Amino acid sequence: AYNVQHSDVTLLFTTRPLEYTGGSKRTIEFCEQYLKSHKVIRLDYTPNSQIKNIRQFLENYKPRILNIAGERICNRAQVVDWLTQAWELEWR
C-alpha cells in the first residue's frame, strides 16, 4: 500500500490475468482505494502490442514518481528483458 500511496501512478507487470494473482490484485485495489491511476502490463504478450499504450499512459499522467510493481512469479530479469525489447521497438 505504501508504494501505491506515495507514487503518482503504477505500472503492474503480470504473467497472468489478475483474478489468478493475489498480491497484484491487491495492488490494483490499493490503486483504486487511493485514487491512483494504474496500467496492467502482461509479460506474456509481446511488447509491441502494449508499448504504445504504456507510452500514452505515461504521457497522459506525466508521473514524477512511478511505482513499478509485479507478481512474485515475475522475476527481475524477465521484466528487464521485456522492457528492453519494448524500448528497442519504440525508440530505435
Summary of the structure (lengths in Angstrom):
residues: 92
radius of gyration: 12.8
end to end distance: 35.8
largest distance: 37.9
contacts: 247
relative contact order: 0.25
helix: 51%
strand: 18%
